[in-house]
Structure formats: C-alpha cells, structure tokens
Amino acid sequence: MRIRYAFSFFVLMLFLCASISIPTAIFVFRGNGAAPLTFVIDAGHGGEDGGAVGADGTLESEVNLAVALRLEQMLALCGFPTVMTRRIEEISYPDAAKTIRERKRADQEYRAALINGTDGAVLLSIHQNQYSTAGPRGAQVFYSSTPGSEDFAKEMQARLAVLCGDHRKAAPISPEIFLLKEARCPAILIECGFLSNPEELCLLQSETYQTKLAVVMTAACIARRTELEKAYGKG
C-alpha cells in the first residue's frame, strides 16, 4: 500500500512538473547521502494568531500550513532533511504568557530557537498577503540579511513568477519581522498570494494549486542547493 502511494505521488509530481514547465530532471536529488542542509519550513501564524483573513473567512494560518505540509513532502521525496516549526493549527503556549501579545512573542521565540538550533538550517517561512483592495495579486519573496538569502530569494521569485504569472521582484525583509531578523541562517519569507484577491483566494484554497506551489518551491531549493551550502563553507 505504501509503495503504491509513493508511486502515485511521484507520478503526480511528474504531471505537475509538465503542467508548469519545470524540467523533471531537477527533482533528482544531487546529494551523496550526506547533504548538510536542513530546510526549516515555517507555516506562518497559527494558534491564536490567524494572520490575514480572506473575504470568506479563510485564515492565512490554515493556507500557510497546507502549503508547508506539501512542501515538506516534496523536499523529503527529494532526499532533503526538513524541520517544521508547527504541524497543526493549535499552538501550546507557556503558562507565563498571559496576553495574546505575550503568547505570540513566546511562539516566535520558540521558532527562532528551533531554527538557530538546527545544523545547516535554511529557513522558508510561508505566508499569504492581503491588501485593502481586491486588485493586487501574485507571489513575492523577501530575504534576510544573512549570506545566501538574497540569491535564494531571487531564484524562488523567478520560479514562482512562472506559476503565478506576475513580475514582482524579491525584496529585503522589513527589520520588524522578528523571525527573519533573529534567524542566523539563509532565510526567506514567501508571500504565496493575496487572500484579498477573489480569484487568487480560490487558487490558494485549492489543493492542486497548493501542491504546485510546493513543487515550485522545491525546484528552487534544489537549484540553489550548492550555493546555499557555500553559506556554510561546505559547497
């Protein structure tokens, strides 16, 4: 049964690669069994912090988690170790954190400690965007100031543009974003799309589109693997 599931999943990946014009060859892991990188996948928000909210009540945190779990599967299939900052919507907060603000802060500090405690970490923080009007759409990638982050973000942005059909550019992250400010590894934040855009909201709710996003993200991870290793002096 497991073999049948794995085969079906691989066939699905091949289909998705063809459907978004990504060469299937890039999904052959190029490591030697001792790859130093571990991709830390952060599903943004969660728990009492739902993040942005779509017009139909869809929570950003739920979409983030759905995409993150698919990305975990894709990267694992390609042989990369992964760490998730959360796997469910619920978050266990410390008893000392009494207010919502304190709980959010405690959660962010936990995630930062997890990232910085992971050998060979590369952070991908998954988010969704929102705007005051319905017009804006498309994905955008932001990067931290750590070595390797900017080039990784540009690679990710270029590949997402093929799927999303937009021409946004990768940009430096605001210093107010705690997680990317604290992360001492290559780190990017991916805004997958706008929950405020009705058409894009429907796409982001689709399991097929979520899987396509995960495929594209995996392709960027593989394409930049050697360069990311260099950030650790191992490339």
C-alpha positions in Angstrom: 0.0 0.0 0.0 2.8 2.4 0.9 4.7 1.6 -2.3 1.5 2.2 -4.4 1.0 5.6 -2.6 4.7 6.6 -3.2 4.4 5.7 -6.8 1.2 7.6 -7.3 2.7 10.6 -5.5 5.8 10.5 -7.8 3.5 10.3 -10.9 1.6 13.3 -9.6 4.9 15.3 -9.3 5.8 14.4 -12.9 2.4 15.6 -14.1 2.8 18.9 -12.2 6.3 19.4 -13.5 4.9 19.1 -17.0 2.0 21.4 -16.3 4.1 24.3 -15.1 7.1 23.8 -17.4 9.7 22.6 -14.8 12.1 20.0 -16.1 11.6 16.8 -14.3 15.4 16.2 -14.1 15.7 18.8 -11.4 13.8 16.5 -9.0 16.7 14.0 -9.0 18.5 14.7 -5.7 22.1 15.5 -6.4 23.4 14.8 -2.9 25.7 11.9 -1.9 23.6 10.9 1.2 25.4 13.4 3.5 23.7 16.7 2.5 24.5 19.3 5.1 21.3 21.4 4.5 18.1 21.1 6.5 15.2 23.1 5.3 13.2 24.6 8.2 9.7 25.1 7.0 7.8 27.7 8.9 4.0 27.8 8.4 3.4 31.4 9.5 1.0 32.3 12.3 -1.2 29.7 13.9 -2.9 29.2 17.2 -4.4 32.5 18.4 -2.8 34.3 15.5 -4.7 33.5 12.4 -2.9 36.2 10.3 -4.7 37.7 7.3 -8.3 36.8 6.7 -10.0 36.3 3.3 -13.4 37.7 2.4 -14.9 34.3 3.0 -13.3 33.9 6.4 -10.3 31.8 5.3 -7.5 32.2 7.7 -4.0 32.7 6.4 -2.6 30.3 9.0 -4.6 27.5 7.5 -3.4 28.1 4.0 0.2 28.5 5.2 0.1 25.1 7.0 -1.5 23.4 3.9 1.3 24.6 1.7 4.0 24.0 4.3 3.0 20.3 4.7 3.1 19.8 1.0 6.5 21.4 0.8 7.7 19.1 3.5 6.6 16.1 1.5 8.2 17.3 -1.7 11.6 18.1 -0.1 11.6 14.7 1.7 10.8 12.9 -1.5 13.9 14.6 -3.0 16.1 13.5 0.0 16.3 16.7 2.0 16.0 16.7 5.8 13.3 19.0 6.9 12.1 20.5 10.2 8.6 22.0 10.7 8.0 24.9 13.2 4.4 23.6 13.5 2.4 20.8 12.1 -1.1 21.7 13.4 -3.2 24.8 13.8 -3.1 24.6 17.6 -0.1 26.0 19.5 0.9 25.2 23.0 1.8 28.4 24.8 3.8 28.7 28.0 1.8 29.3 31.2 3.7 32.5 31.9 2.4 34.1 28.6 -0.9 35.6 29.7 -1.8 38.0 26.9 -2.2 37.4 23.2 0.9 39.6 22.6 3.0 37.6 25.1 1.8 34.3 23.5 2.7 35.4 20.0 6.1 36.6 21.2 6.7 33.3 23.0 5.8 31.4 19.9 8.1 33.4 17.7 11.0 33.0 20.2 10.4 29.2 20.2 10.6 29.1 16.4 13.7 31.3 16.3 15.4 28.9 18.8 14.4 25.9 16.8 15.8 27.5 13.6 19.1 28.5 15.2 19.5 25.2 16.9 19.2 23.3 13.6 22.5 22.4 11.9 22.7 23.5 8.3 19.4 25.3 8.5 17.7 27.1 5.6 14.5 28.9 6.6 11.4 29.1 4.3 8.6 31.0 6.1 5.3 30.5 4.3 2.8 33.4 4.3 -0.1 34.9 2.4 -0.6 38.5 1.5 -3.5 40.9 1.9 -4.4 44.4 0.7 -7.1 46.9 1.2 -8.4 46.5 -2.4 -9.0 43.3 -4.4 -6.7 44.2 -7.3 -3.2 43.1 -6.2 -2.2 39.5 -6.8 0.8 37.3 -7.2 3.7 35.9 -5.1 6.6 37.8 -3.6 9.7 36.7 -1.8 11.5 38.6 0.9 15.0 37.8 2.2 17.0 38.4 5.4 20.5 39.9 5.5 22.2 36.6 6.1 24.6 35.2 3.4 22.8 33.2 0.7 19.4 34.7 1.4 19.2 37.2 -1.4 20.2 34.9 -4.2 17.9 32.2 -2.9 15.0 34.6 -2.8 15.7 35.7 -6.4 15.7 32.1 -7.5 12.4 31.5 -5.7 10.8 34.6 -7.1 11.8 33.7 -10.7 10.3 30.3 -10.4 7.1 31.5 -8.7 6.7 34.0 -11.5 6.3 31.2 -14.0 3.4 29.7 -11.9 1.8 32.9 -10.8 2.3 35.0 -14.0 3.4 38.1 -12.2 6.5 40.3 -12.4 7.2 41.1 -8.8 10.8 41.3 -7.5 12.4 39.7 -4.5 13.0 42.3 -1.8 14.8 42.7 1.6 12.5 41.9 4.6 11.5 44.6 7.0 13.7 44.6 10.1 10.5 44.5 12.1 9.9 40.8 11.1 11.2 39.1 14.2 11.8 35.6 12.8 13.9 36.6 9.8 15.7 39.2 12.0 16.6 36.5 14.5 17.5 33.7 12.1 21.2 33.2 11.7 20.9 31.1 8.6 19.9 31.8 5.0 16.2 32.8 5.4 13.4 33.8 3.1 9.7 34.6 3.6 7.4 33.7 0.8 4.1 35.5 0.3 2.3 33.0 -1.9 -0.5 35.2 -3.0 -3.3 37.7 -1.9 -6.2 36.5 0.1 -7.8 39.8 -0.7 -8.0 38.9 -4.4 -11.1 36.7 -5.0 -9.5 34.7 -7.9 -6.3 34.1 -6.1 -8.1 33.2 -2.9 -9.8 30.4 -4.8 -6.5 29.2 -6.1 -4.8 29.3 -2.7 -7.7 27.2 -1.3 -7.1 24.6 -4.0 -5.1 21.5 -3.0 -3.8 21.3 -6.6 -2.5 24.8 -6.6 -1.0 24.3 -3.1 0.8 21.3 -4.5 2.0 23.3 -7.5 3.4 26.0 -5.1 5.2 23.3 -3.2 6.7 21.8 -6.4 8.0 25.2 -7.5 9.5 25.9 -4.0 11.2 22.5 -4.1 12.6 23.3 -7.5 14.2 26.5 -6.2 15.6 24.7 -3.2 17.3 22.1 -5.5 18.5 24.7 -7.9 20.2 26.7 -5.2 21.5 23.8 -3.1 25.2 24.2 -3.9 25.1 27.9 -3.4 23.3 27.5 0.0 25.9 25.0 1.1 28.5 27.6 0.4 27.0 29.8 3.0 28.2 27.1 5.5 31.5 26.7 3.8 30.6 23.3 2.5 29.9 24.0 -1.1 
